Amino acid sequence: MNESVAAKLREVTKIVQMTPDLPVPPIPEPPKRTGKANTNVRTKMAAIQAYMNALEYNYTGKLYFDVSKNRSHKSIYGTAKDIIHDALPIQCLEAVFVAAYLTAGGPEYEGATFNHQIDRIPISFKTLSGGTIFRHIVLAIKYQHLWGALGLSRSPGLMNKDLKFKSLSELVCNYIENYNAVRHDVVKIYVGFPFSHDIHSTERVEWRVLNIKTNIHPWDDVAAQLDLWEYSELMSHLHRVGELPEYFADKFFLHKPPKRSQSPSRRPLRSSFECESFASVDVAPDAAVVSKLPDLLLRVTPEVLHFKQAPLAASPSADENNRPPLRPNDLVEFASANLFLNNVSLVHHLVVYVIVGHPAAQGVRLPPQAGFDDVDGDPPYPPGCCCR
């Protein structure tokens, strides 16, 4: 930043801080998430986009929300709720969270509701400008064979799109044209699977299923591959078998499989205002450390621990599990807690063993556990994710 600009910014900041009785910033009202079957889709999309515009773009250089991507739908929708509650500025990825949540239905909303008539598909762009890599993401909307999008950007041409495009390739082409207008070359396009309408789904969001390098293939070939994107059968096969069908590579021959070292769960988390360079370093877990982890019984701390007095014949020395010695008046936690935990971290074995030496302690209430769906994933989208 230019020194004169930095000095001016400090001066303005000081003036604002010294100004008494600053007005309370307005909190925009989000549109209702669920709607009736006759809800006009274009009207609903316009209301959601207006709401995200009212939240404003985050220029502060500070992250206010969890922007990791390698999480379940439930966890991401939870972040969207936090964004709506706090009403702080957001960037493109948080806008996708909010747009996906506000267009989501649930298992209790069966039938031809507004939410179940549309598909919401994440589309990411990797661009190059001035020797720097930039990333951006929008939420494509498919409704009755027409395509549009919801999103947020510093460039108006890279935000939302009206529901008017006859194919996915036409929608993507419009974004590429707007990128070219701001002197960005689109290097790669990532297309994911649709977001689940079940806001409590524990399935992980598939952000990058189809990956195509647009700078090395003719656009006609890229467009043809995009228009072949029929995801229902692919999603069904992935959920049944755990991997994409064998014909995927033949059908989508332009697809570039991601490198294993660039998996979202293995990338280091960076500041949202840090652009990705060509020399980014990926950190893989230490295989030697993982191999030494003991195979212990999974035990989750319950909300309430019950204790009973230790037997009089308790051994004064530590046992074979290296637990501390028991005294006759000690209270030992004994309540069974056969709880299930979806823990995908490397250190995935926990053993809880509690000793309380005061006879008055008959029960200890613990605070609720934090959510275990939150797993660090892709690095947050940098300031360059939306073109300047």
LOSE-149579 format. One line per field, with one value per residue (C-alpha): residue number from 1; residue in one letter; z, x, y. Coordinates in Angstrom, 2 decimals. Layout:
# LOSE-149579
n <- NUM; ...
res <- A; ...
zz <- Z; ...
xx <- X; ...
yy <- Y; ...
//
This chain:
# LOSE-149579
n <- 1; 2; 3; 4; 5; 6; 7; 8; 9; 10; 11; 12; 13; 14; 15; 16; 17; 18; 19; 20; 21; 22; 23; 24; 25; 26; 27; 28; 29; 30; 31; 32; 33; 34; 35; 36; 37; 38; 39; 40; 41; 42; 43; 44; 45; 46; 47; 48; 49; 50; 51; 52; 53; 54; 55; 56; 57; 58; 59; 60; 61; 62; 63; 64; 65; 66; 67; 68; 69; 70; 71; 72; 73; 74; 75; 76; 77; 78; 79; 80; 81; 82; 83; 84; 85; 86; 87; 88; 89; 90; 91; 92; 93; 94; 95; 96; 97; 98; 99; 100; 101; 102; 103; 104; 105; 106; 107; 108; 109; 110; 111; 112; 113; 114; 115; 116; 117; 118; 119; 120; 121; 122; 123; 124; 125; 126; 127; 128; 129; 130; 131; 132; 133; 134; 135; 136; 137; 138; 139; 140; 141; 142; 143; 144; 145; 146; 147; 148; 149; 150; 151; 152; 153; 154; 155; 156; 157; 158; 159; 160; 161; 162; 163; 164; 165; 166; 167; 168; 169; 170; 171; 172; 173; 174; 175; 176; 177; 178; 179; 180; 181; 182; 183; 184; 185; 186; 187; 188; 189; 190; 191; 192; 193; 194; 195; 196; 197; 198; 199; 200; 201; 202; 203; 204; 205; 206; 207; 208; 209; 210; 211; 212; 213; 214; 215; 216; 217; 218; 219; 220; 221; 222; 223; 224; 225; 226; 227; 228; 229; 230; 231; 232; 233; 234; 235; 236; 237; 238; 239; 240; 241; 242; 243; 244; 245; 246; 247; 248; 249; 250; 251; 252; 253; 254; 255; 256; 257; 258; 259; 260; 261; 262; 263; 264; 265; 266; 267; 268; 269; 270; 271; 272; 273; 274; 275; 276; 277; 278; 279; 280; 281; 282; 283; 284; 285; 286; 287; 288; 289; 290; 291; 292; 293; 294; 295; 296; 297; 298; 299; 300; 301; 302; 303; 304; 305; 306; 307; 308; 309; 310; 311; 312; 313; 314; 315; 316; 317; 318; 319; 320; 321; 322; 323; 324; 325; 326; 327; 328; 329; 330; 331; 332; 333; 334; 335; 336; 337; 338; 339; 340; 341; 342; 343; 344; 345; 346; 347; 348; 349; 350; 351; 352; 353; 354; 355; 356; 357; 358; 359; 360; 361; 362; 363; 364; 365; 366; 367; 368; 369; 370; 371; 372; 373; 374; 375; 376; 377; 378; 379; 380; 381; 382; 383; 384; 385; 386; 387; 388
res <- M; N; E; S; V; A; A; K; L; R; E; V; T; K; I; V; Q; M; T; P; D; L; P; V; P; P; I; P; E; P; P; K; R; T; G; K; A; N; T; N; V; R; T; K; M; A; A; I; Q; A; Y; M; N; A; L; E; Y; N; Y; T; G; K; L; Y; F; D; V; S; K; N; R; S; H; K; S; I; Y; G; T; A; K; D; I; I; H; D; A; L; P; I; Q; C; L; E; A; V; F; V; A; A; Y; L; T; A; G; G; P; E; Y; E; G; A; T; F; N; H; Q; I; D; R; I; P; I; S; F; K; T; L; S; G; G; T; I; F; R; H; I; V; L; A; I; K; Y; Q; H; L; W; G; A; L; G; L; S; R; S; P; G; L; M; N; K; D; L; K; F; K; S; L; S; E; L; V; C; N; Y; I; E; N; Y; N; A; V; R; H; D; V; V; K; I; Y; V; G; F; P; F; S; H; D; I; H; S; T; E; R; V; E; W; R; V; L; N; I; K; T; N; I; H; P; W; D; D; V; A; A; Q; L; D; L; W; E; Y; S; E; L; M; S; H; L; H; R; V; G; E; L; P; E; Y; F; A; D; K; F; F; L; H; K; P; P; K; R; S; Q; S; P; S; R; R; P; L; R; S; S; F; E; C; E; S; F; A; S; V; D; V; A; P; D; A; A; V; V; S; K; L; P; D; L; L; L; R; V; T; P; E; V; L; H; F; K; Q; A; P; L; A; A; S; P; S; A; D; E; N; N; R; P; P; L; R; P; N; D; L; V; E; F; A; S; A; N; L; F; L; N; N; V; S; L; V; H; H; L; V; V; Y; V; I; V; G; H; P; A; A; Q; G; V; R; L; P; P; Q; A; G; F; D; D; V; D; G; D; P; P; Y; P; P; G; C; C; C; R
zz <- 0.00; -0.88; 2.20; 1.55; 1.20; 4.42; 6.26; 4.96; 6.04; 9.55; 9.72; 8.63; 11.05; 13.93; 13.04; 13.00; 16.33; 17.92; 16.57; 19.35; 18.88; 15.69; 14.21; 14.59; 11.26; 9.71; 9.77; 6.50; 6.70; 4.90; 2.69; 3.96; 3.23; 2.38; -0.04; -1.62; -4.85; -6.76; -5.59; -8.52; -8.83; -10.36; -7.61; -4.95; -6.55; -6.80; -3.09; -2.08; -4.22; -2.81; 0.70; 0.00; -1.60; 1.58; 3.65; 1.48; 0.33; 2.96; 2.26; 5.82; 5.43; 8.39; 8.34; 10.33; 9.57; 8.98; 5.24; 5.16; 2.44; 3.32; 5.51; 5.56; 4.27; 7.85; 8.93; 5.97; 6.45; 10.08; 8.97; 6.74; 9.78; 11.63; 8.72; 8.72; 12.49; 12.62; 9.37; 8.78; 5.36; 3.36; 0.30; -2.58; -0.71; 2.21; -0.35; -1.81; 1.71; 2.25; -1.21; -0.84; 2.56; 1.53; -1.48; 0.47; 1.53; 3.79; 4.16; 5.76; 2.60; 0.20; -3.08; -5.73; -3.56; -4.83; -3.22; -4.78; -8.27; -8.53; -8.46; -6.85; -8.23; -7.13; -9.99; -9.29; -11.51; -11.41; -13.29; -14.03; -14.14; -13.82; -12.91; -9.93; -9.47; -8.42; -7.41; -7.45; -6.86; -7.60; -7.08; -10.39; -10.36; -12.72; -13.02; -15.77; -18.18; -17.67; -15.88; -13.72; -10.71; -7.31; -6.01; -4.72; -6.22; -6.48; -10.20; -11.14; -14.12; -11.86; -9.45; -10.08; -13.45; -14.50; -15.08; -18.86; -20.12; -22.04; -21.04; -18.47; -21.15; -21.99; -18.33; -17.96; -21.24; -19.91; -16.87; -19.07; -21.23; -18.10; -16.90; -20.21; -19.82; -16.63; -18.12; -16.44; -18.26; -17.07; -16.49; -15.02; -14.23; -11.43; -11.36; -8.31; -7.40; -6.39; -2.78; -0.78; 0.05; 3.43; 5.73; 8.23; 5.73; 6.96; 3.42; 2.44; -0.26; -3.52; -4.79; -7.61; -9.47; -13.02; -13.51; -16.96; -18.00; -20.30; -21.42; -23.27; -24.94; -27.64; -26.21; -28.35; -26.70; -23.23; -23.89; -25.08; -21.90; -19.69; -21.45; -20.82; -17.08; -15.96; -12.29; -10.96; -11.99; -11.02; -7.54; -7.06; -8.06; -5.82; -2.79; -3.43; -4.35; -2.92; -6.24; -9.67; -12.33; -14.70; -17.72; -16.16; -17.53; -21.04; -21.09; -19.65; -21.38; -20.67; -16.94; -15.07; -11.86; -8.88; -7.55; -4.33; -2.58; -3.36; -1.56; 0.37; 3.67; 3.17; 2.18; 4.77; 5.85; 4.72; 5.17; 3.03; 1.63; 0.41; -3.29; -4.31; -6.03; -8.31; -5.53; -2.98; -0.62; 0.32; 3.68; 3.86; 7.20; 8.70; 7.93; 10.67; 13.31; 12.09; 12.17; 15.86; 17.09; 19.53; 18.60; 21.61; 22.37; 21.14; 24.10; 23.98; 26.99; 27.95; 29.11; 32.63; 34.47; 37.29; 39.93; 42.48; 45.27; 44.40; 45.84; 49.07; 47.43; 44.92; 44.04; 45.33; 42.14; 38.57; 36.42; 33.06; 31.24; 33.02; 34.94; 38.29; 41.48; 43.29; 46.94; 48.92; 49.06; 45.38; 43.08; 39.66; 36.62; 35.71; 33.53; 30.15; 27.17; 24.02; 21.76; 18.08; 16.75; 13.12; 13.73; 10.60; 12.22; 12.22; 15.99; 16.08; 19.32; 22.64; 26.09; 29.01; 32.56; 35.42; 39.11; 41.67; 45.14; 46.95; 48.26; 47.73; 43.95; 42.83; 39.32; 37.08; 34.24; 31.26; 28.61; 25.29; 22.91; 19.90; 16.47; 14.96; 11.37; 11.13; 9.40; 7.82; 4.06; 1.14; 1.89; 2.07; -1.06; -1.31; -2.07; -5.65; -5.87; -7.12; -9.77; -8.98
xx <- 0.00; 1.24; 2.54; 0.37; -2.71; -1.83; -1.42; -4.76; -6.41; -4.98; -6.24; -9.75; -9.80; -8.82; -11.55; -14.14; -12.97; -13.19; -16.66; -19.26; -22.71; -22.00; -25.22; -25.83; -25.16; -28.34; -28.89; -30.39; -33.38; -32.80; -35.54; -37.43; -35.61; -38.66; -41.37; -44.56; -44.73; -45.93; -43.05; -41.49; -37.96; -36.53; -38.09; -36.61; -33.17; -33.31; -34.23; -31.33; -28.88; -30.12; -29.62; -26.04; -25.32; -26.62; -24.13; -21.43; -18.09; -15.41; -12.45; -11.10; -8.49; -9.98; -11.91; -15.13; -16.37; -15.14; -14.45; -13.05; -14.74; -14.01; -17.09; -20.59; -23.65; -24.86; -21.66; -21.63; -25.29; -24.44; -21.83; -24.46; -26.70; -23.82; -23.32; -27.01; -27.00; -23.87; -24.57; -20.88; -19.25; -18.50; -16.58; -17.46; -17.20; -19.33; -21.85; -22.09; -22.74; -25.55; -27.08; -27.06; -28.73; -31.42; -32.36; -32.35; -35.34; -35.44; -36.97; -40.04; -40.73; -41.71; -43.45; -43.10; -41.85; -39.65; -36.59; -36.93; -37.41; -33.88; -30.34; -27.54; -24.09; -20.79; -18.62; -15.08; -12.70; -8.92; -7.53; -4.19; -3.46; -0.13; 1.64; -0.67; -3.25; -6.76; -9.75; -13.46; -16.61; -20.31; -23.43; -24.97; -28.76; -30.56; -34.32; -36.51; -33.57; -32.39; -29.22; -28.37; -26.14; -25.87; -22.63; -20.62; -17.59; -15.79; -16.54; -20.26; -19.75; -18.55; -21.47; -24.98; -26.47; -30.10; -31.89; -31.72; -28.87; -29.92; -26.92; -24.15; -21.59; -23.41; -23.35; -19.64; -18.85; -20.47; -18.19; -15.14; -16.08; -16.35; -13.00; -11.44; -12.90; -10.89; -7.72; -7.91; -7.17; -9.31; -6.93; -9.24; -12.90; -14.17; -17.74; -19.16; -22.19; -25.41; -25.88; -28.24; -31.66; -31.45; -29.86; -29.05; -27.24; -23.92; -22.73; -19.72; -20.06; -18.37; -16.87; -14.61; -15.84; -15.23; -11.96; -11.14; -8.14; -9.59; -6.30; -5.07; -8.27; -10.48; -13.58; -15.90; -14.49; -14.78; -18.38; -19.30; -17.90; -19.78; -23.06; -22.57; -22.64; -25.51; -24.80; -27.72; -26.31; -22.77; -23.90; -25.84; -22.84; -20.48; -22.74; -23.19; -19.64; -17.54; -15.98; -16.97; -17.90; -15.26; -16.83; -16.32; -12.77; -13.89; -16.96; -15.17; -11.84; -10.85; -11.15; -7.91; -7.88; -6.57; -3.16; -3.24; -0.97; -3.47; -6.37; -8.35; -7.71; -3.94; -3.55; -2.29; -4.85; -3.93; -5.24; -8.24; -6.30; -3.35; -3.18; -2.02; 1.35; 2.93; 5.25; 2.61; 3.82; 1.58; 2.11; 1.35; 0.80; 3.76; 3.26; 5.70; 3.64; 0.38; 1.80; 2.73; -0.76; -2.05; -5.20; -7.24; -10.93; -12.91; -14.45; -16.29; -16.70; -20.41; -22.21; -22.64; -20.06; -21.25; -18.84; -18.72; -16.31; -13.23; -13.13; -11.21; -8.92; -7.72; -4.10; -1.81; 0.23; -0.54; -2.13; -1.04; -2.80; -0.63; -3.60; -2.81; -3.09; -6.43; -7.00; -9.93; -11.81; -11.36; -14.39; -14.08; -16.16; -18.17; -21.11; -21.13; -20.97; -21.34; -21.55; -20.71; -18.42; -17.72; -14.11; -11.97; -8.88; -5.58; -5.58; -8.92; -8.73; -9.75; -9.79; -11.39; -10.55; -11.44; -10.59; -12.05; -10.53; -13.38; -16.25; -18.79; -18.40; -21.36; -21.62; -19.84; -21.67; -19.52; -20.22; -21.66; -19.05; -18.03; -19.17; -16.98; -18.02; -15.64; -12.49; -10.02; -10.22; -9.30; -7.52; -9.94; -10.49; -8.03; -8.89; -8.00; -10.71; -12.95; -11.37; -10.26
yy <- 0.00; 3.48; 5.34; 8.37; 6.17; 4.35; 7.65; 8.89; 5.65; 5.99; 9.57; 8.64; 5.70; 7.96; 10.43; 7.68; 6.32; 9.76; 10.48; 10.20; 8.68; 6.81; 5.42; 1.72; 0.02; -1.34; -5.10; -6.34; -8.66; -11.98; -13.41; -16.42; -19.64; -21.74; -20.72; -21.93; -23.86; -20.81; -18.61; -16.80; -18.11; -14.96; -12.86; -15.12; -15.03; -11.24; -11.00; -13.26; -11.30; -7.99; -9.34; -10.42; -7.03; -5.39; -7.41; -5.77; -7.09; -7.65; -5.34; -5.39; -8.13; -10.00; -13.27; -13.21; -16.74; -20.26; -20.52; -24.05; -26.08; -29.69; -30.02; -31.44; -29.62; -29.28; -27.56; -25.17; -24.29; -23.63; -21.10; -19.51; -19.10; -17.42; -15.02; -14.10; -13.63; -11.45; -9.54; -8.75; -8.18; -11.30; -12.45; -14.76; -18.07; -16.93; -15.63; -19.14; -20.49; -17.99; -18.45; -22.25; -22.01; -19.54; -21.70; -24.97; -26.99; -30.00; -33.46; -31.88; -29.83; -32.57; -31.97; -29.29; -26.48; -23.71; -25.21; -28.64; -27.28; -25.93; -27.29; -25.25; -26.09; -24.49; -23.26; -22.09; -20.13; -20.05; -17.06; -15.48; -11.76; -10.01; -13.23; -13.84; -16.57; -15.51; -17.61; -16.93; -18.97; -18.55; -20.65; -21.66; -22.04; -24.45; -24.13; -25.57; -26.02; -22.43; -21.37; -18.36; -17.67; -16.00; -14.56; -11.64; -9.93; -6.60; -6.71; -6.46; -8.77; -11.59; -11.59; -12.89; -13.78; -13.67; -16.94; -16.79; -18.98; -22.08; -24.19; -24.39; -23.55; -20.29; -19.29; -20.07; -18.31; -15.14; -15.22; -15.79; -12.78; -10.61; -11.93; -10.95; -7.47; -6.99; -8.53; -11.91; -15.15; -18.07; -20.98; -23.60; -24.23; -26.46; -27.78; -29.53; -31.59; -29.81; -28.78; -30.96; -29.49; -31.21; -28.64; -31.41; -33.62; -35.00; -35.71; -33.65; -31.04; -32.04; -28.79; -29.98; -33.03; -31.83; -29.92; -28.54; -26.48; -23.85; -22.33; -25.42; -26.64; -25.07; -23.47; -25.64; -28.75; -27.21; -26.15; -29.62; -31.17; -28.69; -29.43; -33.16; -32.50; -34.75; -35.25; -37.32; -40.71; -39.70; -38.65; -41.86; -43.98; -41.99; -42.43; -46.15; -47.15; -44.33; -43.33; -42.08; -44.68; -46.00; -44.32; -40.88; -40.54; -41.53; -39.31; -36.26; -36.65; -33.03; -33.63; -33.03; -35.11; -33.12; -34.00; -35.97; -33.48; -30.73; -32.32; -29.68; -31.46; -31.27; -27.67; -25.21; -22.62; -19.13; -15.65; -14.77; -11.83; -13.86; -14.66; -18.11; -18.05; -20.61; -21.76; -22.71; -25.40; -28.31; -29.98; -33.70; -35.44; -37.23; -40.91; -41.92; -40.16; -41.67; -45.19; -44.89; -43.99; -46.63; -48.48; -47.41; -47.61; -44.61; -42.86; -39.58; -37.31; -37.28; -34.16; -35.57; -37.65; -39.89; -41.13; -43.93; -44.61; -46.66; -50.21; -50.62; -53.13; -50.59; -51.00; -48.21; -48.32; -47.33; -50.05; -51.44; -48.55; -45.96; -44.61; -42.94; -45.02; -45.07; -44.31; -45.72; -42.39; -41.52; -41.32; -42.90; -42.04; -45.12; -44.08; -45.77; -43.46; -45.51; -42.48; -42.36; -39.67; -38.79; -37.81; -37.56; -36.10; -37.98; -38.47; -40.22; -42.21; -40.68; -42.26; -40.46; -41.53; -39.19; -39.39; -36.98; -37.02; -35.19; -37.37; -34.56; -34.68; -36.80; -35.46; -33.01; -31.25; -30.37; -27.75; -29.03; -30.35; -28.37; -29.53; -32.21; -31.50; -28.56; -29.76; -27.44; -27.71; -25.56; -22.31; -19.39; -17.42; -14.49; -10.87; -11.53; -14.12; -11.35; -9.19; -5.72
//
